[in-house]
């Protein structure tokens, strides 16, 4: 596949990720599918590291998803192996063997049990995994482990991504500073739950696995589960949160609701939201970032469903790509959502300009400012469906011919 130009929505400034005590990483060019680039990432964690994860709900999960589901309940981790180019999905017994052999080799390199190795893969579905290429590079990767290769790690796990996705935050637990770093990949096949997306977040805080799980689940629901590019749910979605416990000593945390975690929880959710927005900004062929806020729904769940249907509508997305303020398509999408909505109280605003109210077009509506807004890079759509107090916000991108070009050429 030819290199893709960087998305016009890419962040203009890169975040610098500091080292995380107890975490090191290395990347190798193993030739799993790509040539001339690193495609295998090894992350190593000190003993005592805890972990939690959120995984795809797709009913055709990849072998690495099965592996993680089997081993995440233990709540401990010493290593992570990620490859790009081959998703190891729909690969039968061979895929399971690929996971077992990869974990065995990584465990041998890091001096731990294979059950303490987590795995993730992204790329083409249905191709046998050339796991031997990964295995043979793990000893060299172990020798090259370093604590300051976050940008390299983020670039290694890319597929159709056009830029590496990184984020860092500093939080405090009862006044003690802790660091949170995260990387992600994702560009196409993006829809909850969760997205064609891998994300790995590491903190030097000392937090038990059940606390990590609760914090991560809440954070993912408000970030990665609130974005969509093309409505296609991936077979490989994986978000993992590791806590090495190697930072400054802080108070012992009693549970996810402990007041001591207030700032940490806020900063973690902010970091996850940042990474999720970078995924949408890198949507395949995207030229516009779109925020859709729905209010007046019967419940929060109903509001989110309505917002997602609007966000996934090809007619809405192509109108945005064409800079056409065709709000009638939004009306259509609300109606097909299957959620309660009062046609005669429906209100729609685009770019802060109310275009429809009480089920009809606003009298004297001037389309000029809305048209001007549609020409921008970031589009705001607000919809009130007039039946309750439920509200939700989701983010998506437009649908351009670039999406077709990228996916028509994906395996070549």
C-alpha beads as a LAMMPS data file, in Angstrom:
LAMMPS data file: protein, C-alpha beads

412 atoms
411 bonds

1 atom types
1 bond types

-500.0 500.0 xlo xhi
-500.0 500.0 ylo yhi
-500.0 500.0 zlo zhi

Masses

1 110.0

Atoms # bond

1 1 1 0.000 0.000 0.000
2 1 1 1.321 3.453 -0.926
3 1 1 2.210 5.912 1.893
4 1 1 -0.680 8.240 2.628
5 1 1 -0.438 12.028 3.001
6 1 1 -0.809 13.292 6.560
7 1 1 -4.402 14.108 7.473
8 1 1 -5.255 17.827 7.223
9 1 1 -6.830 17.435 10.667
10 1 1 -3.626 16.202 12.320
11 1 1 -2.575 18.028 15.503
12 1 1 -0.153 20.848 14.743
13 1 1 1.974 20.184 17.804
14 1 1 3.376 16.906 19.103
15 1 1 3.194 16.056 22.785
16 1 1 6.442 15.040 24.463
17 1 1 6.042 11.862 26.468
18 1 1 8.364 11.555 29.475
19 1 1 9.734 8.212 30.663
20 1 1 7.510 6.090 32.887
21 1 1 9.389 4.320 35.663
22 1 1 9.021 0.569 35.294
23 1 1 8.219 0.649 31.554
24 1 1 10.572 0.159 28.617
25 1 1 9.968 -0.542 24.935
26 1 1 11.613 -1.431 21.642
27 1 1 10.445 -1.794 18.041
28 1 1 11.749 -4.032 15.277
29 1 1 11.281 -4.465 11.533
30 1 1 10.100 -8.068 11.348
31 1 1 8.460 -8.021 7.911
32 1 1 5.162 -9.476 9.122
33 1 1 3.603 -7.708 6.137
34 1 1 5.223 -4.314 5.668
35 1 1 8.672 -3.708 4.292
36 1 1 11.043 -0.920 5.198
37 1 1 9.388 -0.011 8.507
38 1 1 9.141 -1.228 12.089
39 1 1 6.092 -3.411 12.613
40 1 1 6.594 -5.221 15.934
41 1 1 6.554 -3.535 19.335
42 1 1 7.736 -5.053 22.602
43 1 1 6.889 -3.309 25.880
44 1 1 8.390 -4.581 29.135
45 1 1 7.079 -3.856 32.627
46 1 1 8.712 -4.288 36.003
47 1 1 7.436 -6.979 38.379
48 1 1 4.354 -5.849 40.271
49 1 1 2.753 -4.077 37.301
50 1 1 -1.032 -4.320 37.268
51 1 1 -3.222 -4.195 34.172
52 1 1 -6.812 -3.898 33.002
53 1 1 -8.319 -3.903 29.530
54 1 1 -11.383 -3.162 27.448
55 1 1 -11.798 -5.288 24.334
56 1 1 -13.981 -5.406 21.233
57 1 1 -17.491 -6.802 21.402
58 1 1 -17.335 -7.951 17.783
59 1 1 -18.490 -11.572 17.606
60 1 1 -15.592 -12.477 15.289
61 1 1 -12.706 -11.562 17.611
62 1 1 -9.084 -12.126 16.699
63 1 1 -6.859 -14.657 18.439
64 1 1 -5.076 -11.901 20.441
65 1 1 -8.469 -10.846 21.855
66 1 1 -9.063 -14.419 23.034
67 1 1 -5.584 -14.447 24.575
68 1 1 -6.150 -11.189 26.449
69 1 1 -9.588 -12.275 27.668
70 1 1 -8.022 -15.417 29.104
71 1 1 -5.195 -13.643 30.925
72 1 1 -6.425 -10.166 31.865
73 1 1 -8.443 -11.428 34.873
74 1 1 -5.162 -12.182 36.675
75 1 1 -4.518 -8.428 36.648
76 1 1 -0.735 -8.606 36.276
77 1 1 1.562 -8.002 33.311
78 1 1 5.245 -8.141 32.488
79 1 1 5.113 -7.610 28.743
80 1 1 3.120 -6.606 25.683
81 1 1 3.754 -7.608 22.067
82 1 1 1.988 -5.743 19.267
83 1 1 2.307 -6.250 15.520
84 1 1 0.948 -4.248 12.590
85 1 1 0.010 -5.576 9.150
86 1 1 -1.739 -8.811 10.124
87 1 1 -4.723 -8.803 12.506
88 1 1 -4.502 -12.544 13.286
89 1 1 -8.274 -12.738 12.893
90 1 1 -10.213 -15.649 11.411
91 1 1 -7.038 -17.743 11.424
92 1 1 -8.278 -20.802 13.338
93 1 1 -5.936 -23.012 15.335
94 1 1 -2.931 -21.447 13.625
95 1 1 -3.877 -18.056 15.074
96 1 1 -4.116 -19.460 18.597
97 1 1 -0.753 -21.166 18.164
98 1 1 0.745 -17.884 16.921
99 1 1 -0.356 -16.217 20.142
100 1 1 0.954 -19.010 22.350
101 1 1 4.349 -19.102 20.624
102 1 1 4.701 -15.319 20.631
103 1 1 3.870 -15.121 24.336
104 1 1 6.240 -17.988 25.091
105 1 1 9.113 -16.260 23.283
106 1 1 8.408 -12.891 24.909
107 1 1 8.208 -14.526 28.333
108 1 1 11.551 -16.220 27.774
109 1 1 13.089 -12.881 26.834
110 1 1 11.632 -11.053 29.826
111 1 1 11.969 -13.831 32.383
112 1 1 8.313 -14.310 33.245
113 1 1 5.377 -16.632 32.610
114 1 1 3.635 -16.513 29.196
115 1 1 0.397 -15.678 31.014
116 1 1 1.962 -12.337 31.983
117 1 1 2.401 -11.371 28.313
118 1 1 -0.446 -9.540 26.595
119 1 1 -0.868 -9.457 22.825
120 1 1 -2.464 -7.234 20.194
121 1 1 -2.477 -7.314 16.404
122 1 1 -3.851 -5.043 13.686
123 1 1 -3.996 -5.314 9.917
124 1 1 -5.474 -7.632 7.296
125 1 1 -8.096 -10.177 8.397
126 1 1 -7.919 -13.834 7.353
127 1 1 -4.206 -14.096 6.537
128 1 1 -2.144 -16.710 8.432
129 1 1 0.132 -14.988 10.929
130 1 1 3.844 -15.316 10.199
131 1 1 4.541 -15.405 13.901
132 1 1 8.012 -16.898 13.405
133 1 1 9.121 -13.489 12.137
134 1 1 7.945 -11.899 15.359
135 1 1 9.469 -14.572 17.574
136 1 1 12.903 -14.315 15.997
137 1 1 13.053 -10.572 16.646
138 1 1 12.054 -10.628 20.310
139 1 1 15.534 -11.368 21.767
140 1 1 16.977 -8.392 19.851
141 1 1 14.049 -6.249 20.928
142 1 1 14.717 -7.183 24.549
143 1 1 18.324 -6.037 24.163
144 1 1 17.156 -2.693 22.739
145 1 1 14.569 -1.840 25.398
146 1 1 14.561 1.831 26.353
147 1 1 12.284 4.091 28.367
148 1 1 12.094 6.962 25.858
149 1 1 10.796 5.403 22.625
150 1 1 7.140 6.422 22.885
151 1 1 6.993 8.134 19.492
152 1 1 8.619 5.115 17.834
153 1 1 6.187 2.809 19.606
154 1 1 3.198 4.811 18.356
155 1 1 4.524 4.790 14.782
156 1 1 5.193 1.043 14.890
157 1 1 1.564 0.073 15.472
158 1 1 0.172 2.214 12.607
159 1 1 -1.614 0.709 9.583
160 1 1 -3.514 3.262 7.460
161 1 1 -2.813 5.930 10.081
162 1 1 -1.115 9.023 8.691
163 1 1 0.402 10.189 11.960
164 1 1 1.503 8.660 15.267
165 1 1 -0.931 9.239 18.125
166 1 1 0.490 10.050 21.557
167 1 1 -0.669 11.831 24.719
168 1 1 0.656 12.479 28.220
169 1 1 -0.777 13.922 31.406
170 1 1 0.525 14.628 34.912
171 1 1 -1.929 13.948 37.716
172 1 1 -1.698 13.867 41.474
173 1 1 -2.867 11.419 44.114
174 1 1 -3.186 13.310 47.378
175 1 1 -0.559 15.778 46.217
176 1 1 1.909 13.182 44.894
177 1 1 2.589 13.625 41.153
178 1 1 2.077 10.651 38.837
179 1 1 2.518 10.397 35.082
180 1 1 0.164 8.879 32.511
181 1 1 1.344 8.212 28.940
182 1 1 -0.695 6.785 26.090
183 1 1 -0.368 5.783 22.445
184 1 1 -3.061 4.734 19.980
185 1 1 -3.606 3.685 16.402
186 1 1 -6.773 3.928 14.368
187 1 1 -8.024 5.399 11.115
188 1 1 -10.645 3.173 9.503
189 1 1 -13.085 0.469 10.667
190 1 1 -13.860 2.800 13.568
191 1 1 -17.078 2.409 15.565
192 1 1 -18.044 1.391 19.096
193 1 1 -17.530 -0.931 20.772
194 1 1 -14.771 0.158 20.336
195 1 1 -13.009 0.999 17.080
196 1 1 -10.246 -0.449 14.835
197 1 1 -8.116 0.784 17.355
198 1 1 -5.353 -0.204 19.645
199 1 1 -4.403 1.948 22.613
200 1 1 -1.895 1.338 25.365
201 1 1 -1.766 3.560 28.429
202 1 1 0.833 3.353 31.184
203 1 1 1.070 5.114 34.538
204 1 1 3.686 4.980 37.287
205 1 1 0.948 5.084 39.951
206 1 1 0.378 2.086 42.218
207 1 1 -3.199 0.997 41.546
208 1 1 -4.814 -2.451 41.858
209 1 1 -6.243 -4.055 38.733
210 1 1 -9.931 -3.729 39.779
211 1 1 -9.460 0.018 40.219
212 1 1 -7.783 0.259 36.806
213 1 1 -10.668 -1.680 35.249
214 1 1 -13.327 0.631 36.672
215 1 1 -11.454 3.787 35.691
216 1 1 -10.704 2.494 32.196
217 1 1 -14.247 1.319 31.487
218 1 1 -15.671 4.703 32.468
219 1 1 -13.024 6.551 30.466
220 1 1 -13.451 4.428 27.340
221 1 1 -17.237 4.909 27.350
222 1 1 -16.690 8.663 27.213
223 1 1 -13.934 8.589 24.602
224 1 1 -13.250 5.644 22.313
225 1 1 -16.874 4.514 22.564
226 1 1 -18.060 7.982 21.548
227 1 1 -16.302 8.154 18.178
228 1 1 -17.068 6.706 14.774
229 1 1 -15.502 7.014 11.339
230 1 1 -17.392 4.513 9.221
231 1 1 -19.723 2.510 11.531
232 1 1 -17.636 -0.676 11.137
233 1 1 -16.783 -2.354 14.441
234 1 1 -13.345 -3.936 14.482
235 1 1 -12.467 -7.512 15.389
236 1 1 -9.299 -6.353 17.158
237 1 1 -10.118 -3.394 19.422
238 1 1 -7.895 -3.373 22.470
239 1 1 -7.305 -0.737 25.140
240 1 1 -4.939 -1.715 27.948
241 1 1 -4.046 0.314 31.048
242 1 1 -0.889 -0.625 32.940
243 1 1 0.191 0.668 36.362
244 1 1 3.833 0.001 37.206
245 1 1 3.722 1.371 40.761
246 1 1 7.282 2.656 40.325
247 1 1 6.582 6.364 40.722
248 1 1 6.660 8.375 43.929
249 1 1 4.958 6.696 46.868
250 1 1 1.366 7.851 47.339
251 1 1 -1.506 6.889 49.630
252 1 1 -3.086 3.493 49.193
253 1 1 -6.254 3.766 47.100
254 1 1 -9.335 2.044 48.507
255 1 1 -11.345 1.814 45.291
256 1 1 -12.240 3.602 42.041
257 1 1 -14.425 6.071 43.942
258 1 1 -11.680 7.053 46.397
259 1 1 -11.520 10.879 46.583
260 1 1 -7.738 10.606 46.294
261 1 1 -8.254 9.518 42.673
262 1 1 -10.301 12.549 41.638
263 1 1 -7.490 14.274 39.732
264 1 1 -6.106 11.010 38.348
265 1 1 -9.536 10.028 37.021
266 1 1 -9.982 13.429 35.374
267 1 1 -6.549 13.354 33.761
268 1 1 -6.955 9.762 32.568
269 1 1 -10.284 10.567 30.927
270 1 1 -8.768 13.659 29.330
271 1 1 -5.906 11.598 27.915
272 1 1 -8.272 8.947 26.526
273 1 1 -10.426 11.658 24.956
274 1 1 -7.327 13.227 23.404
275 1 1 -6.290 9.918 21.832
276 1 1 -9.833 9.222 20.603
277 1 1 -9.995 12.647 18.951
278 1 1 -6.674 11.953 17.227
279 1 1 -8.189 8.743 15.820
280 1 1 -11.152 10.665 14.384
281 1 1 -8.851 13.398 13.054
282 1 1 -7.028 10.637 11.192
283 1 1 -10.211 9.057 9.817
284 1 1 -9.518 7.562 6.413
285 1 1 -9.883 10.316 3.817
286 1 1 -11.235 12.760 6.423
287 1 1 -11.186 16.501 5.798
288 1 1 -13.503 17.641 8.619
289 1 1 -13.920 16.824 12.296
290 1 1 -17.603 16.715 13.284
291 1 1 -19.082 17.109 16.759
292 1 1 -22.693 15.966 17.192
293 1 1 -24.491 16.855 20.418
294 1 1 -27.965 15.471 21.080
295 1 1 -30.208 16.735 23.880
296 1 1 -33.842 16.244 24.871
297 1 1 -33.721 12.463 24.471
298 1 1 -35.543 9.908 26.610
299 1 1 -32.241 8.824 28.217
300 1 1 -28.507 9.214 27.860
301 1 1 -28.401 5.906 26.027
302 1 1 -31.098 7.048 23.593
303 1 1 -29.265 10.328 23.001
304 1 1 -26.060 8.483 22.210
305 1 1 -27.861 6.156 19.811
306 1 1 -29.415 9.101 17.956
307 1 1 -26.066 10.906 17.791
308 1 1 -24.338 7.796 16.462
309 1 1 -26.952 7.261 13.760
310 1 1 -26.454 10.857 12.600
311 1 1 -22.686 10.441 12.741
312 1 1 -22.765 7.195 10.742
313 1 1 -25.186 8.363 8.040
314 1 1 -23.433 8.339 4.648
315 1 1 -25.813 11.057 3.475
316 1 1 -24.986 13.315 6.407
317 1 1 -21.253 12.630 6.105
318 1 1 -21.112 13.253 2.352
319 1 1 -23.114 16.461 2.711
320 1 1 -20.512 17.649 5.224
321 1 1 -17.725 16.639 2.855
322 1 1 -19.414 18.670 0.123
323 1 1 -19.884 21.622 2.517
324 1 1 -23.637 21.411 1.909
325 1 1 -25.836 22.531 4.833
326 1 1 -28.435 19.884 4.010
327 1 1 -29.995 19.612 7.470
328 1 1 -32.889 17.544 6.094
329 1 1 -30.519 14.579 6.184
330 1 1 -30.123 15.101 9.920
331 1 1 -33.912 14.965 10.297
332 1 1 -33.905 11.679 8.379
333 1 1 -31.147 10.202 10.575
334 1 1 -32.979 11.125 13.796
335 1 1 -36.085 9.434 12.465
336 1 1 -34.355 6.185 11.562
337 1 1 -32.554 5.863 14.903
338 1 1 -35.414 3.896 16.455
339 1 1 -35.384 6.185 19.505
340 1 1 -38.192 8.407 20.733
341 1 1 -38.225 11.851 19.121
342 1 1 -40.966 14.446 18.803
343 1 1 -41.108 15.587 15.189
344 1 1 -43.019 18.739 16.115
345 1 1 -40.482 19.801 18.761
346 1 1 -37.307 18.866 16.904
347 1 1 -34.644 21.604 16.782
348 1 1 -31.367 21.634 14.838
349 1 1 -28.424 24.030 14.976
350 1 1 -25.320 24.021 12.791
351 1 1 -22.347 26.081 13.827
352 1 1 -24.439 27.695 16.537
353 1 1 -27.085 28.873 14.061
354 1 1 -30.577 27.471 14.625
355 1 1 -31.891 26.185 11.311
356 1 1 -34.968 24.262 12.468
357 1 1 -37.273 24.621 15.468
358 1 1 -40.596 23.055 16.504
359 1 1 -40.522 20.714 13.548
360 1 1 -40.099 23.309 10.786
361 1 1 -37.424 25.475 9.247
362 1 1 -36.721 28.653 11.225
363 1 1 -38.589 31.553 9.660
364 1 1 -36.216 33.905 7.895
365 1 1 -33.371 31.385 8.173
366 1 1 -30.215 32.760 6.559
367 1 1 -28.092 29.926 5.211
368 1 1 -25.021 32.114 4.599
369 1 1 -23.402 31.790 8.080
370 1 1 -24.109 28.060 8.111
371 1 1 -22.530 27.683 4.685
372 1 1 -19.496 29.585 5.956
373 1 1 -19.279 27.251 8.951
374 1 1 -19.468 24.193 6.682
375 1 1 -16.329 25.358 4.884
376 1 1 -14.294 25.083 8.083
377 1 1 -12.321 22.106 9.355
378 1 1 -14.446 21.575 12.481
379 1 1 -18.228 21.233 12.242
380 1 1 -20.688 21.525 15.152
381 1 1 -24.161 20.005 14.926
382 1 1 -26.669 20.225 17.799
383 1 1 -30.006 18.425 17.840
384 1 1 -32.780 18.533 20.443
385 1 1 -35.398 15.807 20.012
386 1 1 -37.871 17.216 22.544
387 1 1 -38.873 14.236 24.653
388 1 1 -36.725 14.174 27.796
389 1 1 -33.473 15.168 29.492
390 1 1 -31.048 12.654 28.000
391 1 1 -27.950 14.079 26.335
392 1 1 -24.817 12.757 24.644
393 1 1 -22.008 13.951 22.410
394 1 1 -20.136 11.943 19.791
395 1 1 -17.479 12.781 17.260
396 1 1 -17.041 11.678 13.667
397 1 1 -15.554 12.876 10.389
398 1 1 -16.824 13.443 6.873
399 1 1 -16.872 10.824 4.127
400 1 1 -14.794 11.664 1.076
401 1 1 -13.596 9.818 -2.001
402 1 1 -10.319 9.350 -0.145
403 1 1 -12.012 6.732 2.050
404 1 1 -12.834 4.689 -1.043
405 1 1 -9.332 5.050 -2.464
406 1 1 -7.678 3.885 0.768
407 1 1 -9.906 0.873 1.303
408 1 1 -9.972 -0.222 -2.321
409 1 1 -6.178 -0.383 -2.169
410 1 1 -5.794 -1.765 1.361
411 1 1 -4.398 -5.221 0.565
412 1 1 -2.370 -4.294 -2.507

Bonds

1 1 1 2
2 1 2 3
3 1 3 4
4 1 4 5
5 1 5 6
6 1 6 7
7 1 7 8
8 1 8 9
9 1 9 10
10 1 10 11
11 1 11 12
12 1 12 13
13 1 13 14
14 1 14 15
15 1 15 16
16 1 16 17
17 1 17 18
18 1 18 19
19 1 19 20
20 1 20 21
21 1 21 22
22 1 22 23
23 1 23 24
24 1 24 25
25 1 25 26
26 1 26 27
27 1 27 28
28 1 28 29
29 1 29 30
30 1 30 31
31 1 31 32
32 1 32 33
33 1 33 34
34 1 34 35
35 1 35 36
36 1 36 37
37 1 37 38
38 1 38 39
39 1 39 40
40 1 40 41
41 1 41 42
42 1 42 43
43 1 43 44
44 1 44 45
45 1 45 46
46 1 46 47
47 1 47 48
48 1 48 49
49 1 49 50
50 1 50 51
51 1 51 52
52 1 52 53
53 1 53 54
54 1 54 55
55 1 55 56
56 1 56 57
57 1 57 58
58 1 58 59
59 1 59 60
60 1 60 61
61 1 61 62
62 1 62 63
63 1 63 64
64 1 64 65
65 1 65 66
66 1 66 67
67 1 67 68
68 1 68 69
69 1 69 70
70 1 70 71
71 1 71 72
72 1 72 73
73 1 73 74
74 1 74 75
75 1 75 76
76 1 76 77
77 1 77 78
78 1 78 79
79 1 79 80
80 1 80 81
81 1 81 82
82 1 82 83
83 1 83 84
84 1 84 85
85 1 85 86
86 1 86 87
87 1 87 88
88 1 88 89
89 1 89 90
90 1 90 91
91 1 91 92
92 1 92 93
93 1 93 94
94 1 94 95
95 1 95 96
96 1 96 97
97 1 97 98
98 1 98 99
99 1 99 100
100 1 100 101
101 1 101 102
102 1 102 103
103 1 103 104
104 1 104 105
105 1 105 106
106 1 106 107
107 1 107 108
108 1 108 109
109 1 109 110
110 1 110 111
111 1 111 112
112 1 112 113
113 1 113 114
114 1 114 115
115 1 115 116
116 1 116 117
117 1 117 118
118 1 118 119
119 1 119 120
120 1 120 121
121 1 121 122
122 1 122 123
123 1 123 124
124 1 124 125
125 1 125 126
126 1 126 127
127 1 127 128
128 1 128 129
129 1 129 130
130 1 130 131
131 1 131 132
132 1 132 133
133 1 133 134
134 1 134 135
135 1 135 136
136 1 136 137
137 1 137 138
138 1 138 139
139 1 139 140
140 1 140 141
141 1 141 142
142 1 142 143
143 1 143 144
144 1 144 145
145 1 145 146
146 1 146 147
147 1 147 148
148 1 148 149
149 1 149 150
150 1 150 151
151 1 151 152
152 1 152 153
153 1 153 154
154 1 154 155
155 1 155 156
156 1 156 157
157 1 157 158
158 1 158 159
159 1 159 160
160 1 160 161
161 1 161 162
162 1 162 163
163 1 163 164
164 1 164 165
165 1 165 166
166 1 166 167
167 1 167 168
168 1 168 169
169 1 169 170
170 1 170 171
171 1 171 172
172 1 172 173
173 1 173 174
174 1 174 175
175 1 175 176
176 1 176 177
177 1 177 178
178 1 178 179
179 1 179 180
180 1 180 181
181 1 181 182
182 1 182 183
183 1 183 184
184 1 184 185
185 1 185 186
186 1 186 187
187 1 187 188
188 1 188 189
189 1 189 190
190 1 190 191
191 1 191 192
192 1 192 193
193 1 193 194
194 1 194 195
195 1 195 196
196 1 196 197
197 1 197 198
198 1 198 199
199 1 199 200
200 1 200 201
201 1 201 202
202 1 202 203
203 1 203 204
204 1 204 205
205 1 205 206
206 1 206 207
207 1 207 208
208 1 208 209
209 1 209 210
210 1 210 211
211 1 211 212
212 1 212 213
213 1 213 214
214 1 214 215
215 1 215 216
216 1 216 217
217 1 217 218
218 1 218 219
219 1 219 220
220 1 220 221
221 1 221 222
222 1 222 223
223 1 223 224
224 1 224 225
225 1 225 226
226 1 226 227
227 1 227 228
228 1 228 229
229 1 229 230
230 1 230 231
231 1 231 232
232 1 232 233
233 1 233 234
234 1 234 235
235 1 235 236
236 1 236 237
237 1 237 238
238 1 238 239
239 1 239 240
240 1 240 241
241 1 241 242
242 1 242 243
243 1 243 244
244 1 244 245
245 1 245 246
246 1 246 247
247 1 247 248
248 1 248 249
249 1 249 250
250 1 250 251
251 1 251 252
252 1 252 253
253 1 253 254
254 1 254 255
255 1 255 256
256 1 256 257
257 1 257 258
258 1 258 259
259 1 259 260
260 1 260 261
261 1 261 262
262 1 262 263
263 1 263 264
264 1 264 265
265 1 265 266
266 1 266 267
267 1 267 268
268 1 268 269
269 1 269 270
270 1 270 271
271 1 271 272
272 1 272 273
273 1 273 274
274 1 274 275
275 1 275 276
276 1 276 277
277 1 277 278
278 1 278 279
279 1 279 280
280 1 280 281
281 1 281 282
282 1 282 283
283 1 283 284
284 1 284 285
285 1 285 286
286 1 286 287
287 1 287 288
288 1 288 289
289 1 289 290
290 1 290 291
291 1 291 292
292 1 292 293
293 1 293 294
294 1 294 295
295 1 295 296
296 1 296 297
297 1 297 298
298 1 298 299
299 1 299 300
300 1 300 301
301 1 301 302
302 1 302 303
303 1 303 304
304 1 304 305
305 1 305 306
306 1 306 307
307 1 307 308
308 1 308 309
309 1 309 310
310 1 310 311
311 1 311 312
312 1 312 313
313 1 313 314
314 1 314 315
315 1 315 316
316 1 316 317
317 1 317 318
318 1 318 319
319 1 319 320
320 1 320 321
321 1 321 322
322 1 322 323
323 1 323 324
324 1 324 325
325 1 325 326
326 1 326 327
327 1 327 328
328 1 328 329
329 1 329 330
330 1 330 331
331 1 331 332
332 1 332 333
333 1 333 334
334 1 334 335
335 1 335 336
336 1 336 337
337 1 337 338
338 1 338 339
339 1 339 340
340 1 340 341
341 1 341 342
342 1 342 343
343 1 343 344
344 1 344 345
345 1 345 346
346 1 346 347
347 1 347 348
348 1 348 349
349 1 349 350
350 1 350 351
351 1 351 352
352 1 352 353
353 1 353 354
354 1 354 355
355 1 355 356
356 1 356 357
357 1 357 358
358 1 358 359
359 1 359 360
360 1 360 361
361 1 361 362
362 1 362 363
363 1 363 364
364 1 364 365
365 1 365 366
366 1 366 367
367 1 367 368
368 1 368 369
369 1 369 370
370 1 370 371
371 1 371 372
372 1 372 373
373 1 373 374
374 1 374 375
375 1 375 376
376 1 376 377
377 1 377 378
378 1 378 379
379 1 379 380
380 1 380 381
381 1 381 382
382 1 382 383
383 1 383 384
384 1 384 385
385 1 385 386
386 1 386 387
387 1 387 388
388 1 388 389
389 1 389 390
390 1 390 391
391 1 391 392
392 1 392 393
393 1 393 394
394 1 394 395
395 1 395 396
396 1 396 397
397 1 397 398
398 1 398 399
399 1 399 400
400 1 400 401
401 1 401 402
402 1 402 403
403 1 403 404
404 1 404 405
405 1 405 406
406 1 406 407
407 1 407 408
408 1 408 409
409 1 409 410
410 1 410 411
411 1 411 412
